[in-house]
Amino acid sequence: MFSRCPHCDARQTVTVGQLRRQRGLLACRACGQRFDGLASLSEDGSLISDCPSESDVGIAKQDWPSSRFWGWASAMAFAVLVGQVFYFEGEELYRSPSVAKNWQRLCMPVGCQPPSYQNAHELSVSHADLTRQADSSYVFSAAITNHAAFPQAETVLRLTLLGFNGQAIAERVFSLPQLAGSAVLQPDQTLPIRLHIAAPAAQVGGYVFQLS
């Protein structure tokens, strides 16, 4: 018996045993493509069909993953990529107000806990003052306001005392609870802070106050 490959039009011999073992699905010896050998089967070499049948198309599709498979695979790859971005850049991304808002909205239905919002650019310092006391010590006072739409925690404050030559002569780093008694600044909240500094070895000519 003979069968013809619909892909390259090559004719090849085939036995009943081959058709039974492979359930009619043959591999072309010329081009290597798989096709339905029963669709073009003949006893004397004259071919029954000159074009691929619907069964040929169906068999060819079995050799490749379906579009649904590729859709799931693409979605999984995208999810992994997003997970990696948030794992390595999540803290930086969460400083964006729009990202923080959407993140909190997504966490509400599932009960997850978003990270603490922290953006020093949305904090302001007012009424800052460094006053020298009678015993040569200093008192630093200021007011910190949170302009963000979210509470801010874990704020770090850094006070650097400068000499008259502009060089740093002392530095203090402290957290918000140490000065204001509260670890969280609520939206639009202003907290006064006050810090007593022992008399430094050199005369103080100025200071730099930073939030981070």
C-alpha positions in Angstrom: 0.0 0.0 0.0 1.0 3.6 -0.6 0.4 6.9 1.1 1.3 10.5 0.2 2.6 13.3 2.4 0.4 16.4 2.0 3.3 18.6 3.1 5.9 17.7 0.4 3.9 15.5 -2.0 6.3 12.6 -1.4 4.9 9.0 -1.8 5.9 6.2 0.4 5.0 2.6 1.0 3.2 1.6 4.2 2.0 -1.7 5.7 -1.1 -2.5 7.6 1.0 -3.2 10.7 2.5 0.3 10.6 -0.9 1.9 10.3 -2.2 -0.2 13.2 0.7 0.5 15.5 0.7 4.2 14.8 -3.0 4.6 14.5 -2.7 5.9 11.0 -0.3 8.7 11.9 2.8 8.5 9.7 6.1 10.4 9.6 7.2 11.4 6.1 10.6 9.9 5.1 11.3 12.9 2.8 10.4 16.0 4.9 10.0 14.5 8.4 6.5 16.0 8.9 3.7 13.9 10.5 0.5 13.3 8.6 -2.6 11.1 8.5 -1.6 8.2 6.3 -5.2 6.9 6.0 -6.4 10.1 4.2 -4.2 9.4 1.1 -4.0 5.6 1.3 -4.2 3.5 -1.9 -3.3 0.0 -3.0 -1.7 0.7 -6.4 0.0 4.1 -5.8 -2.8 6.2 -7.2 -3.6 8.8 -4.5 -7.0 9.3 -3.2 -6.7 13.0 -2.2 -4.7 15.8 -3.6 -5.0 18.2 -0.6 -4.8 17.8 3.1 -8.0 16.8 4.8 -9.4 18.2 8.1 -7.8 15.3 9.9 -4.4 16.3 8.6 -4.8 19.8 10.0 -5.9 18.4 13.4 -2.9 16.0 13.6 -0.5 18.8 12.7 -1.9 20.9 15.5 -1.1 18.2 18.0 2.6 18.7 17.3 2.5 22.3 18.8 1.2 23.6 22.1 -2.2 25.2 21.9 -2.7 29.0 22.0 -4.2 28.5 25.5 -1.0 26.9 26.7 1.0 29.8 25.4 -1.4 32.3 27.0 -0.9 30.6 30.4 2.8 30.4 29.9 3.0 34.1 29.0 0.9 35.0 32.1 3.1 33.0 34.4 6.2 34.5 33.0 4.8 38.0 33.4 3.8 37.2 37.0 7.3 35.9 37.8 8.8 39.1 36.3 6.5 41.3 38.3 7.4 39.3 41.4 11.1 39.8 40.8 10.7 43.5 40.3 8.8 43.9 43.6 11.2 41.7 45.4 14.3 43.7 44.4 12.7 47.1 43.9 9.6 46.9 46.1 10.7 49.4 48.7 11.7 52.0 46.1 8.4 51.4 44.2 6.3 51.7 47.3 7.6 55.3 47.8 5.4 56.3 44.8 2.0 57.5 46.1 0.2 55.8 43.2 1.9 52.5 43.8 1.2 52.6 47.5 -2.5 53.5 46.9 -3.0 50.6 44.5 -1.0 48.2 46.7 -3.1 48.9 49.8 -6.3 48.6 47.7 -5.2 45.1 46.5 -4.3 44.0 50.0 -7.7 44.9 51.5 -9.7 42.0 50.1 -7.0 39.3 50.9 -5.9 40.7 54.2 -2.2 41.1 53.3 -0.1 43.7 55.1 1.6 46.2 52.7 5.0 47.6 53.8 5.2 50.8 55.7 5.0 53.9 53.5 8.2 56.0 53.7 8.9 59.0 51.5 11.1 61.7 53.0 10.2 64.0 50.1 6.7 64.3 51.6 8.0 65.4 55.0 8.8 69.0 55.8 10.6 70.7 58.7 9.5 74.0 60.0 10.4 76.3 63.0 13.9 74.7 63.2 16.1 76.3 65.8 19.4 75.6 67.6 19.8 77.5 70.8 22.9 77.7 73.0 22.3 77.3 76.7 24.1 78.9 79.6 26.2 75.7 80.2 27.4 75.7 76.5 25.0 72.9 75.7 22.5 73.2 72.8 18.8 72.6 72.4 17.5 71.8 68.9 13.7 72.1 68.3 11.6 71.8 65.1 8.3 70.7 63.8 7.9 67.8 61.3 4.8 67.6 59.1 3.7 64.6 57.0 2.2 65.8 53.7 1.6 62.2 52.4 -1.8 60.6 52.1 -0.5 57.7 54.1 1.0 57.3 57.6 4.8 57.3 57.6 6.8 55.3 60.1 10.5 54.5 60.7 11.5 58.1 60.0 15.2 58.6 60.7 16.4 62.1 61.7 20.0 63.2 61.4 21.4 66.4 63.0 25.0 67.5 62.1 26.7 70.3 63.9 29.2 72.4 61.9 32.1 74.5 62.9 32.7 78.0 61.6 34.8 76.4 58.8 31.9 74.4 57.6 33.3 71.1 58.8 31.2 68.6 60.8 32.1 68.6 64.5 29.3 66.3 65.9 26.5 64.3 64.5 23.4 62.7 66.1 21.1 60.1 64.4 17.8 59.3 66.1 14.4 58.0 65.4 11.1 59.7 65.7 9.9 57.9 68.9 13.1 59.1 70.7 12.1 62.8 70.1 8.3 62.9 69.7 7.2 59.8 71.5 5.4 58.5 68.4 6.7 56.1 65.8 4.1 57.0 63.2 3.3 60.3 61.5 -0.3 60.4 60.4 -1.4 62.2 57.2 -1.2 66.0 57.6 0.0 65.6 61.2 2.7 67.9 62.6 4.9 66.7 65.5 7.1 69.0 67.5 10.6 67.6 68.4 13.1 68.7 70.9 16.7 67.4 71.4 19.2 68.4 74.1 22.9 68.2 72.9 25.8 68.2 75.3 28.4 70.9 74.9 30.6 70.0 71.9 34.4 70.3 72.0 34.5 73.1 69.4 32.3 76.1 68.8 29.2 75.6 66.7 28.9 77.7 63.7 25.8 76.1 62.1 23.9 72.8 61.6 22.3 70.5 59.0 19.1 68.7 59.7 18.0 65.8 57.4 15.1 63.4 57.2 15.3 59.9 55.6 
